[in-house]
Amino acid sequence: MSKLLSIVVAAMFAAVSVNALAAKHMAAEKGAAAEKKEMKAEEKKAEGKAVKKGAEKGKKEMKKGEDKKKAEK
């Protein structure tokens, strides 16, 4: 009976240990995936800002051109 109890305890310990290791690796994979997502989001934000700045600059230049046309008239 004591051998059976020892085998059951050892099996439970092994199962819990394997489960803990698997959970640790899953968390690491999720963390890496989250970091990649954040980096992509930051890149898109930077690209969006660059495009927006370019558009604003173009608007300013258009306004300057309109002011010159009004001054000529």
C-alpha positions in Angstrom: 0.0 0.0 0.0 2.8 2.4 0.8 4.5 1.7 -2.5 1.2 2.6 -4.3 1.0 5.8 -2.3 4.6 6.7 -3.1 4.0 6.1 -6.9 0.8 8.2 -6.8 2.7 11.1 -5.0 5.6 10.9 -7.4 3.3 10.9 -10.4 1.4 13.9 -9.1 4.7 15.7 -8.5 5.9 15.0 -12.0 2.6 16.2 -13.5 2.6 19.4 -11.5 6.2 20.1 -12.4 5.6 19.6 -16.1 2.5 21.7 -16.0 4.5 24.5 -14.3 7.2 24.4 -16.9 4.7 24.5 -19.7 2.9 27.4 -18.2 6.2 29.3 -17.8 7.0 28.8 -21.5 3.5 29.8 -22.6 3.8 33.0 -20.7 7.2 33.7 -22.3 5.7 33.2 -25.8 2.8 35.5 -25.1 5.2 38.2 -23.8 7.3 38.0 -26.9 4.2 38.2 -29.1 2.9 41.2 -27.1 6.3 42.9 -27.6 6.1 42.4 -31.3 2.6 43.8 -31.5 3.7 46.9 -29.5 6.7 47.4 -31.8 4.5 47.2 -34.9 2.0 49.6 -33.4 4.8 52.1 -32.6 6.1 51.8 -36.1 2.7 52.5 -37.5 2.3 55.5 -35.2 5.6 56.9 -36.4 4.7 56.4 -40.0 1.3 58.1 -39.4 2.9 61.0 -37.7 5.4 61.4 -40.6 2.6 61.4 -43.1 0.5 63.8 -41.1 3.4 66.2 -40.7 4.0 66.1 -44.4 0.3 66.8 -45.1 0.4 69.8 -42.6 3.5 71.1 -44.3 1.8 70.9 -47.7 -1.2 72.8 -46.3 1.1 75.5 -45.0 2.8 75.8 -48.4 -0.6 76.0 -50.1 -1.7 78.8 -47.8 1.5 80.7 -48.5 0.8 80.3 -52.2 -2.7 81.6 -51.7 -1.4 84.6 -49.8 1.0 85.5 -52.6 -1.8 85.2 -55.2 -4.0 87.6 -53.1 -1.1 90.0 -52.7 -0.6 90.1 -56.5 -4.3 91.0 -57.1 
